[in-house]
Amino acid sequence: MQRTGGSLTVPSDDTFEPRKPEDLCGKRVANLKGAAWVPELQKVSQAKCGSNPIDVKEFATSAEAAQALLSRGADVVFDDAGVSKAAVVASGDRLKITSTEILFPVVMGLAVKKGNDELFNRLKEAFEPLKNSDEYKAILAKYNLALPTDAEVAAALVESN
């Protein structure tokens, strides 16, 4: 399992360095059209921004959102943490991630048919030694992901039942 969610990205030469959604009030925020956090950003805007709302701009692709940022058509991109990391690399470091934690986190993992406890337990046993390895930690870091806590995993398993 892994924990992913959103990250905030700005041009590398920008002094604006938002860390959390509340920092986006009054800013033009590029997003992937239909992204799960668009409604979350709208809630933050309504609850925290008053007369200075977040201006959510949706794009067909993450690449288009990043291009809007690079061309100064947006102030920040809010995208999946892994996609954000890939955008930084693809831009030749013309972009930087400014959020210091994963925003609106979600736990992801392999799906197993309900009731197939044998397969579930075998996968869990096989993964256990890997999750504490330096190699797995390096992979998570490379893609701007994190290992979920036991509580997050338990909550995700309960929600999926």
Secondary structure, DSSP 8 states (H G I E B T S, - for coil): -EEEEEEEEEETT-S----SGGGGTT-EEEEETT-THHHHHHHHHHHH-TTS--EEEEESSHHHHHHHHHTTS-SEEEEEHHHHHHHHHHTTSSEEE--SS-EEEEEE-----TT-HHHHHHHHHHHHHHHTSHHHHHHHHHTT-B---HHHHHHHHHHH-
